[in-house]
Amino acid sequence: MNRRSRLVSLVAGWSLALGALVVAPASCHSPPAREELMDTSRDGLPTPASGCAEPLDGEVIRRAAPTEAQQRFVCRLNEIETAITRRPLVPGNQVTLLIDGPVTHTAQLAAIAQARHHVHLVTYIISDDAIGQKYRDAMIERARAGVKVRLMFDSIGGIEVGPAFRQALEDAGVEVHEYASINPLEEPELWRISQRNHRKLLVVDGRVAFTGGIGISDSYSRPPMSGSGASEHGWRDTHIRITGPAVAEFQRLFIEGWEKEVGPIQDPAEYWPELEPSGGELVRAIAKEGQDASDLLLSPFGRLLQKVRRSRDSDQNSIYASYLAAMSESESRVWITQAYFAPNAEFLEVLGDAAQRGSDVRLLVPANSDVGLLLHASRDHYTDLLEAGVRIFEYEGPVLHAKTAVVDSVWATVGSSNLDYRSFIHNDEANAIIVGHAFALEMEEMFLDDLTNAREVTLDVWRERPLTDRVLQTLAGTLEYWI
């Protein structure tokens, strides 16, 4: 485990354990119950013949979802997700799948180099290493050319960024904000450290957006083992590039986050150019704001306050809720790739229910991880999932860090959110939902390619695992909220 990972584990464990002194994770810390998130029934929803509910156009849906089953699925799910997230499913976009770090960094650096008005970048991980210095130099060059450049990075994720790195950016005119500093001289409320900004989002000129799970670090700068032929392999992760009207939704996420943390942006109208349709994918930007565990410790009304925040903040659990909705409505296929898989019981139940209904449910998780204890916590759930009919595969290549899913060959999500308590509750996260059969097929092809580097875990073999493994997994499972 590297320096950053050790620090993350230390502060996360300390702060979450502190919060647990006041409230049990199964109550106040749990995401809202399934019935709170999905109170929309299938009964009475429009059929493909009548089209989806407004404002989606029936022809747009038919182009994105060619079969009647997919059209029914998209129509049902759109109503549920719109009610949950209060954000639109925007048509007319081109979404490019960026598999792994080298492809992503090349595309993002090219977009920055072409910026003419602004560069908006928020990232959890940024390092003062070879790839980090490329981003630094690209932002400096654009800032000196008169482009407005803003960078927000998380204090823990950017622990390897030193003063010289930051000073070079600021001297060139880049606006830099360090989120939730762990420096007590900058952040007097240092105990408020469990809420982190885990988003990875780049918007250039308001016309192109990138999001996913890839950080700005040399860990991602080398290709993974599949077909690379490299002697050293990088982390396996996924990002996307978006053009079209949905870029405005990701611009909104950045600007809202920046103005909340830093202050208003001058001449805001300049950041919203006219965006013409560029493709056939429908895209929804979903996000959530984290909650700090110390809020519950410091306030005797913590439980009440969290309930109030949950009811009034539509973004609070929208990623979690969207996963539940897609799995619940699935008819044929649920394929999930997840770096840190330790969700609550309700998520596991919905996933198992999908398999028992007859959907082809597959879960790809790491065989090796930079957070070893969470790996054991994930395995604590294998028996129940396997007995429900979920197929589990462990990726045996380099560190698997992707957070993606594809459902019924038409709905997909790519983003920063893990499927664990930290992402569900304490991190600021951002995901894209993409509706489109062509893009979903690319996601499925990527998933199947990853399976060539994975080993399937079967129930018979799993039941024969050593007693020491069982004990360690059970222990980790009881601690998964604090990992």
Beta strands, then each sheet from edge to edge (+ up, - down):
strand 1: 90-99
strand 2: 118-123
strand 3: 148-154
strand 4: 175-179
strand 5: 196-197
strand 6: 201-204
strand 7: 208-212
strand 8: 238-243
strand 9: 281-288
strand 10: 333-338
strand 11: 341-342
strand 12: 360-366
strand 13: 391-395
strand 14: 403-407
strand 15: 411-415
strand 16: 419-420
strand 17: 427-435
strand 18: 454-457
sheet 1: 4+ 3+ 2+ 6- 7+ 8- 1+ 9- 17+ 5+
sheet 2: 4+ 3+ 2+ 6- 7+ 8- 1+ 9- 17+ 15- 14+ 10- 12- 13- 18+
sheet 3: 11+ 16+
end
